[in-house]
Amino acid sequence: MKRRELLSWLTASPMLASLPLLAQDDLLYRTLESVTDLDPRLPRNLSALSGVFELEKLAEAVLPSAHFGYIYSAAGNGESKQANRDAYDKFDIQPRRLQGIESIDTSVEIFGERWNSPLFLCPTNGHKAFYPLGEVASAQGASAAGVTQILSSLSNTAVEQVNQVKSDKPVWFQLYPSNDEEIRYEVVRRAEDAGCQVIVVTVDDIGGRGSEIAAPFTNLDDRDCTLCHQRELGMQSFVERKPMFASYRNIPGFNISDENINFDDIRRLRDQVKGKLVVKGIMHPDDALGCLDAGADGILVSNHGGRIDSGGLGTLDALPRIANAVQGRMTLFLDGGVRRGTDVYKALAMGADAVGFGRPYLWGLAAFGAEGVTRCVQLLEAELHRTMVQAGVSSIEELTSETLLP
């Protein structure tokens, strides 16, 4: 359903009174058609888009400032977020000519399955803050693009409902390892019962989060945000809007993530997971080897998009040492700062088996719904295709560090 049709239907529906996210303020889900102060140089339709940075500007125009600020924000002064981007500028791609490239094959094999694209959608929190249908629209967009989506366990939509709209394959499920080990396993079993064949456990949500960058955006937002969420109620208020954890909200001392998680926890989780297990948030080769020893099938080299860690190490900078340490004995994924097809090329050339991104598809979701998610993927894939032609390589297997210049 198109955004305008959806909003018209909701406006006429008695359901509206029970939806504070919509009822509190018509600025929450603005459309591009309603934005009068948008830069006229920016496209207002999908076909005119030429890059994902245009989606960022469109998302900023339609979203409430606090919600856009949540996407934009990072830990500290944004050191790690910026480091993710800066890392790609340290390497150039060597152009080649006269290579007789007849076709380009961007497929990769991941856990015995052939993907047509090396791209995947990273887990991101609370999609209904950006679009009425939330994760349902994101899943529809991922299916239309033919890419794997990792669903956050902090989604506004339960995994069962998301997988019902997936026309191609179930999502992978990202797990925040709660401080109650039995709850971890209950959530895993629920995801697996819903069809999820890969569990991605996040281990970098430690030390708390700073809001220095998000604060100015929040201060610009004059809506009554307590109609939707009340920060003073802490974890109870937070998890009651997250269907994967809502039933645990009244457990004393419950927290969605355990700061004391260690390799023994990964070993025990490995025993509980029926399918593949990926550990997300690894930035050091010794930690990668520890995950390998604990039985993990893969790791996601990630610093949470710079949202938690402010140490200033970019994920692409961390990747080569990790790839050298594991020597192909486990599948390597990478995210962080991916905005261009050239970024995807460089990550693959330096050892990643597949490359994920988060913020760009949220921009697409906010601006155009499911179609914006699909278009975001297509833009990156088209850039990767052009980059491979310019580099004189015809398949992902040919992307090596030798095709890069420091």
C-alpha positions, 0 to 999 in steps of 0.5 A: 500500500502506498504511503498516501493510501495508508495514511488516508485509510488510517485517518478514516479508521476508528483504529486511529484513536488507539495509535498514539504514534499517529494521533499525537502529531501529523509530523511523525509520518510526513510525506515528501509531497507535504514537505514544502521547504525541500531543496528543489535539487533533490529528487522526489521519486525513486527513479530520479535517485542517483545515490544513497546520500540523497535518501539521507536528505529526504529522510531528514526532511520527512522525519521528526528531528528526534527520530532523524537524530536517532538514526544520525547519532553516534557515541561520543563525538562520533569518532568511530562513526566517522572512522568507519567512513574515513577507512574507505578513503585510505584505499584506492581501486586500481583501474584496469583496461582491455580485460574483455569483461563480458559479464559481471557476477556479483553472487557469493556463497554464504553458509551453503546458499548462493546469494545473488548479491553480497549485500545484506540489511543490518539489524536496526531498532524500531522501524515504526519510528520511521515508517507506519508499517515498520519492519513489515515494510523493511522486510518487503523491501528486502524481499523485492531486492533479493537480499538477506535481512537481519531483524533486530530483536528490538524491532517494533514488529514480532519476528513471526509477523515479519516472516509472514510477509517475507516472500523469499526467505526468513530473516536472520535474527539478531539477539541481544543476550539478556542478563537472564540466560534462560530468556536468551534461549527462549527468545532464540527458540521463538525465532527459530520456531518462526523460521529463522535459520541464523542467529546473530548475537550482538556482543558490543552493547556494553558500557552504556550509550552516550547521547551527545550527538542526538541531544541537539536533534531531540531539543529541536523536537517540540512534540510530546514524546511521552505519548509514545515512550517515557524515558524516566521509566527506564527498561520497563518502558523500553521493552514494552514496545519491543514484542520480542522482550515485552513479556519480560518487562516486569522481571526485577533487574531484567536487562536486554543485554548482559555486559558480562557476556564472555566466550563461555556464554557463546559456547553455551549459546552454540549448544542451544542454536539449531542453525548457524551462529554469528557473533556481531561486534568483533573488532580484534583478531584474538576475539575472532579466534575466541569465537571460532574456538567457541563454535561460532560459524561466522563473525560480523566485524562491527562497531555498532555503526559507532553508536556505542564505541567511541574509540575511533577504530573503523571496521574496515581498518579492523578487517584485514587483521581479523581475516588474516587470523581466521584464515577462511575458517569462518565466514566474515561479515562487515558493516559500518559506514557503507554508503557506496558500491566502492565501499562494498568492493573494498570490504570484499577485497580485504576479506569480507564474505558479505557486506551489510549496511543500516542507516541508508536503508532506514533513510529509504524506508522513511522517504519511500517505505518498502520501495525506498529500501529496495531502491537503496539496495539497487543503488549500491548494487549498481555502483558495485557493478560499475566499480567491478567493470572499471577494475577489470574483474568479472566476479566477487572471487577476483576481488583481492587486496591486490586490486587495491592501492594504499 
